[in-house]
């Protein structure tokens, strides 16, 4: 048995076929296969570009043109594609892929040529030269709907028209006609410019006149509006003055009412305060009366107590010896008091004293006591 191993590139779409059935498929596969029983088909997954150039196309006005362009396509249905070309895997499979894709490009170009011939035959040379983009869009839509392209298993990604050119003689004729048309357009432009200048002058004069009229009307409107504004301002000022006077009168009335109310409240407060003071004075007088009565009662009680104490003392001294009491009192007197008392008694008994002798020592002692 010839068991082989193969690792394919990510850009390779691989189909392994055994006994006429596809047993494995996918991009960039890694395979172990038996070379005796398994066939390998490898198709490219990347897009290809093909060029085309058709130089024998006849337009509706019997002029020959050349159409050049490019088409970009990719294999969309690999089962259909491998039936239309040889994608068998061997050591030359890359060359086979190139040949197969060139074959697809030739078949696609044939379809494109048929469509371009049909489309060119329906248009004049001037139109076909100017409508390259429209031709490319038309070709793209037509190829997507074409059954032949679907049978090949490919998908058209884009069709670009690179150029549509006519024969040299036709180009010269078209250039001459275009040149004459341009010169005619130039003359027409000069005439139009002159007419436009005249018309523009007329329009300018009309605009100036209309502008003057509008300016006069505008000034009139402005004056009327100014007068209206002044009148409204005067009316507004009068209304404001009247409102101000009314507000002043109202404020004065409110102030006067507030002053009267305040004066009334002050009088009421003063009356209340006077009443309160009178009540306080009455209460104070009542308290003073109570206090005086209390003091009288207290003084009366103190006098009664003092009288009782004096009576008790008198009772105590009624049976006492007067000479003894005086002796006790004199025992605690100081010498000055005793000396004064002695002279008082001498004075009281002066009529009984015949002669009184005072020695210097006695006088000195008396003087020392007085000092």
HUZI-V444754 format. One record per residue. PSI is psi in radians with two decimals (NA if undefined). OMEGA is omega as a letter, one per 40 degrees, with the letter a starting at -180 (999 if undefined). Layout:
psi->PSI omega->OMEGA
psi->PSI omega->OMEGA
This chain:
psi->2.46 omega->a
psi->1.43 omega->i
psi->2.20 omega->a
psi->2.76 omega->i
psi->2.42 omega->i
psi->2.30 omega->i
psi->2.05 omega->a
psi->2.84 omega->a
psi->2.74 omega->i
psi->-0.37 omega->a
psi->0.12 omega->i
psi->2.22 omega->i
psi->2.08 omega->a
psi->2.39 omega->i
psi->2.10 omega->i
psi->2.16 omega->a
psi->2.24 omega->i
psi->2.20 omega->a
psi->0.66 omega->i
psi->0.09 omega->a
psi->2.50 omega->i
psi->2.03 omega->a
psi->-0.35 omega->a
psi->2.45 omega->a
psi->2.76 omega->i
psi->3.01 omega->a
psi->2.37 omega->i
psi->0.74 omega->a
psi->2.76 omega->i
psi->2.11 omega->a
psi->2.47 omega->i
psi->2.14 omega->a
psi->2.74 omega->i
psi->2.08 omega->a
psi->-0.36 omega->a
psi->-0.51 omega->a
psi->-0.25 omega->a
psi->2.33 omega->i
psi->2.44 omega->a
psi->2.25 omega->i
psi->2.29 omega->a
psi->2.06 omega->i
psi->2.56 omega->a
psi->2.54 omega->i
psi->-0.18 omega->a
psi->2.88 omega->a
psi->2.67 omega->i
psi->2.61 omega->i
psi->2.34 omega->i
psi->2.48 omega->a
psi->2.66 omega->i
psi->2.63 omega->i
psi->2.07 omega->a
psi->2.00 omega->a
psi->0.21 omega->a
psi->0.63 omega->a
psi->2.41 omega->a
psi->2.28 omega->a
psi->3.12 omega->a
psi->-0.44 omega->i
psi->0.43 omega->i
psi->0.70 omega->i
psi->2.47 omega->a
psi->2.32 omega->i
psi->2.80 omega->i
psi->2.24 omega->i
psi->2.16 omega->i
psi->2.49 omega->i
psi->-3.03 omega->i
psi->2.58 omega->i
psi->2.40 omega->i
psi->2.25 omega->a
psi->2.84 omega->a
psi->2.61 omega->i
psi->2.19 omega->a
psi->-0.67 omega->i
psi->1.77 omega->a
psi->-0.53 omega->i
psi->-0.69 omega->i
psi->-0.72 omega->a
psi->-0.71 omega->a
psi->-0.29 omega->i
psi->-0.31 omega->a
psi->-0.22 omega->a
psi->2.93 omega->a
psi->1.94 omega->i
psi->0.43 omega->a
psi->2.52 omega->a
psi->2.12 omega->i
psi->-2.90 omega->a
psi->-0.21 omega->i
psi->0.43 omega->a
psi->-0.44 omega->i
psi->-0.72 omega->i
psi->-0.69 omega->i
psi->-0.70 omega->i
psi->-0.73 omega->i
psi->-0.79 omega->i
psi->-0.76 omega->a
psi->-0.75 omega->a
psi->-0.59 omega->i
psi->-0.63 omega->i
psi->-0.77 omega->i
psi->-0.72 omega->a
psi->-0.73 omega->i
psi->-0.74 omega->a
psi->-0.69 omega->i
psi->-0.75 omega->i
psi->-0.62 omega->i
psi->-0.74 omega->i
psi->-0.76 omega->i
psi->-0.73 omega->a
psi->-0.73 omega->i
psi->-0.73 omega->i
psi->-0.75 omega->a
psi->-0.70 omega->i
psi->-0.79 omega->a
psi->-0.74 omega->a
psi->-0.67 omega->a
psi->-0.66 omega->a
psi->-0.29 omega->a
psi->-0.01 omega->a
psi->2.67 omega->i
psi->2.88 omega->a
psi->-0.68 omega->i
psi->-0.73 omega->a
psi->-0.75 omega->a
psi->-0.56 omega->a
psi->-0.64 omega->a
psi->-0.19 omega->a
psi->0.82 omega->i
psi->-0.74 omega->a
psi->-0.72 omega->i
psi->-0.68 omega->i
psi->-0.72 omega->i
psi->-0.77 omega->i
psi->-0.72 omega->i
psi->-0.75 omega->i
psi->-0.73 omega->a
psi->-0.83 omega->i
psi->-0.72 omega->a
psi->-0.71 omega->a
psi->-0.61 omega->i
psi->-0.47 omega->a
psi->-0.15 omega->a
psi->2.35 omega->a
psi->-0.52 omega->i
psi->-0.75 omega->i
psi->-0.71 omega->i
psi->-0.61 omega->i
psi->-0.59 omega->i
psi->-0.32 omega->a
psi->0.34 omega->i
psi->2.83 omega->i
psi->2.25 omega->a
psi->2.10 omega->i
psi->-0.70 omega->a
psi->2.60 omega->i
psi->2.18 omega->a
psi->2.24 omega->i
psi->1.98 omega->a
psi->-0.37 omega->i
psi->2.55 omega->i
psi->1.97 omega->a
psi->2.61 omega->i
psi->3.09 omega->i
psi->2.73 omega->i
psi->-0.72 omega->a
psi->-0.73 omega->i
psi->-0.70 omega->i
psi->-0.72 omega->i
psi->-0.74 omega->i
psi->-0.76 omega->i
psi->-0.66 omega->i
psi->-0.73 omega->i
psi->-0.81 omega->i
psi->-0.71 omega->i
psi->-0.65 omega->i
psi->-0.79 omega->i
psi->-0.70 omega->i
psi->-0.65 omega->i
psi->-0.73 omega->i
psi->-0.71 omega->i
psi->-0.76 omega->i
psi->-0.60 omega->i
psi->-0.82 omega->i
psi->-0.78 omega->i
psi->-0.66 omega->i
psi->-0.67 omega->i
psi->-0.86 omega->i
psi->-0.76 omega->i
psi->-0.64 omega->i
psi->-0.73 omega->i
psi->-0.88 omega->i
psi->-0.68 omega->i
psi->-0.65 omega->i
psi->-0.78 omega->i
psi->-0.82 omega->i
psi->-0.65 omega->a
psi->-0.69 omega->i
psi->-0.75 omega->i
psi->-0.75 omega->i
psi->-0.67 omega->a
psi->-0.79 omega->i
psi->-0.77 omega->i
psi->-0.71 omega->i
psi->-0.68 omega->i
psi->-0.79 omega->i
psi->-0.80 omega->i
psi->-0.63 omega->i
psi->-0.75 omega->i
psi->-0.77 omega->i
psi->-0.79 omega->a
psi->-0.64 omega->i
psi->-0.76 omega->i
psi->-0.77 omega->i
psi->-0.67 omega->i
psi->-0.74 omega->i
psi->-0.72 omega->i
psi->-0.80 omega->i
psi->-0.67 omega->a
psi->-0.77 omega->i
psi->-0.79 omega->i
psi->-0.73 omega->i
psi->-0.67 omega->i
psi->-0.78 omega->i
psi->-0.73 omega->i
psi->-0.71 omega->i
psi->-0.74 omega->i
psi->-0.76 omega->i
psi->-0.79 omega->i
psi->-0.68 omega->i
psi->-0.74 omega->i
psi->-0.78 omega->i
psi->-0.73 omega->i
psi->-0.75 omega->i
psi->-0.74 omega->i
psi->-0.77 omega->i
psi->-0.73 omega->i
psi->-0.69 omega->i
psi->-0.76 omega->i
psi->-0.76 omega->i
psi->-0.70 omega->i
psi->-0.79 omega->i
psi->-0.75 omega->i
psi->-0.73 omega->i
psi->-0.70 omega->i
psi->-0.80 omega->i
psi->-0.76 omega->i
psi->-0.72 omega->i
psi->-0.75 omega->i
psi->-0.75 omega->i
psi->-0.76 omega->i
psi->-0.72 omega->a
psi->-0.78 omega->i
psi->-0.76 omega->i
psi->-0.69 omega->i
psi->-0.72 omega->i
psi->-0.77 omega->i
psi->-0.76 omega->i
psi->-0.72 omega->i
psi->-0.75 omega->i
psi->-0.73 omega->i
psi->-0.79 omega->i
psi->-0.70 omega->i
psi->-0.74 omega->i
psi->-0.78 omega->i
psi->-0.70 omega->i
psi->-0.75 omega->i
psi->-0.75 omega->i
psi->-0.78 omega->i
psi->-0.73 omega->i
psi->-0.75 omega->i
psi->-0.78 omega->i
psi->-0.75 omega->i
psi->-0.78 omega->i
psi->-0.72 omega->i
psi->-0.76 omega->i
psi->-0.69 omega->i
psi->-0.72 omega->i
psi->-0.73 omega->i
psi->-0.82 omega->i
psi->-0.70 omega->a
psi->-0.72 omega->i
psi->-0.71 omega->i
psi->-0.72 omega->i
psi->-0.71 omega->i
psi->-0.71 omega->i
psi->-0.80 omega->i
psi->-0.71 omega->a
psi->-0.72 omega->i
psi->-0.78 omega->i
psi->-0.71 omega->a
psi->-0.69 omega->i
psi->-0.71 omega->i
psi->-0.79 omega->i
psi->-0.71 omega->i
psi->-0.74 omega->i
psi->-0.72 omega->i
psi->-0.76 omega->i
psi->-0.73 omega->a
psi->-0.71 omega->i
psi->-0.74 omega->i
psi->-0.70 omega->i
psi->-0.75 omega->i
psi->-0.70 omega->i
psi->-0.73 omega->i
psi->-0.72 omega->i
psi->-0.71 omega->a
psi->-0.68 omega->i
psi->-0.70 omega->i
psi->-0.67 omega->i
psi->-0.73 omega->i
psi->-0.76 omega->i
psi->-0.60 omega->a
psi->-0.59 omega->a
psi->0.01 omega->a
psi->-0.71 omega->a
psi->0.14 omega->a
psi->2.74 omega->i
psi->2.14 omega->a
psi->-0.70 omega->a
psi->-0.60 omega->i
psi->-0.68 omega->a
psi->-0.73 omega->i
psi->-0.68 omega->i
psi->-0.70 omega->i
psi->-0.66 omega->a
psi->-0.68 omega->a
psi->-0.36 omega->a
psi->-0.47 omega->a
psi->0.05 omega->a
psi->2.68 omega->i
psi->2.88 omega->a
psi->-0.65 omega->a
psi->-0.76 omega->a
psi->-0.76 omega->i
psi->-0.72 omega->i
psi->-0.73 omega->a
psi->-0.71 omega->a
psi->-0.65 omega->i
psi->-0.77 omega->i
psi->-0.58 omega->i
psi->-0.79 omega->i
psi->-0.63 omega->i
psi->-0.71 omega->i
psi->-0.69 omega->a
psi->-0.60 omega->a
psi->0.48 omega->a
psi->-0.54 omega->a
psi->-0.36 omega->a
psi->-0.22 omega->a
psi->2.28 omega->i
psi->-1.05 omega->a
psi->2.38 omega->i
psi->2.02 omega->i
psi->2.28 omega->a
psi->2.01 omega->a
psi->2.76 omega->i
psi->-0.58 omega->a
psi->-0.73 omega->a
psi->-0.75 omega->a
psi->-0.73 omega->i
psi->-0.66 omega->i
psi->-0.73 omega->a
psi->-0.72 omega->i
psi->-0.70 omega->i
psi->-0.61 omega->i
psi->-0.69 omega->a
psi->-0.53 omega->i
psi->NA omega->999
